[in-house]
């Protein structure tokens, strides 16, 4: 039986998730990614301007497709239309479940009506990203779904895409808090990527210690 380690807001992490983080070569799963975005939302960036949507929520939006249903079930309860920045972790799984083989990050900026796509493997997830952008455009009645493929640090292995997504999420939020724009966002560093698993384990331990 997979032991529950922590329950945090809308996220739960299990022993198997900790084992993934303790490995240097394991691909991050949806639970870990959603947990970290949950952590950023509640502990680091409580700004009402930013909304992090977990991997399960992003996948549900992709699969539901119908704008009226998505608004009623997902977006309206989250007050999405009142937010200036929406942050989506994207995977390339097209089936009715979270999974796939590659993660990237999509950010919508209301101020310039633009989607910014951060992909650590070229444009691997561009098709999935554009599909989601079109859905969000319909839901929010946007004039277009302009997508900027951001030049960003590229992974040099086949398993760290999820780590890059979390590092890019950090970078995005720092840029938003500093200048309220993503136009001049700085690239993340390899040092940041290499230290992310340890940072996640420390965060989980600190939360576990408070329970």
Helices and strands as residue ranges (DSSP letters): E 4-8, E 11-14, H 15-22, H 30-39, I 40-44, E 50-53, H 55-64, H 67-70, I 71-75, G 76-78, G 80-82, E 85-91, E 103-109, E 114-118, H 126-140, E 147-149, H 161-179, H 190-210
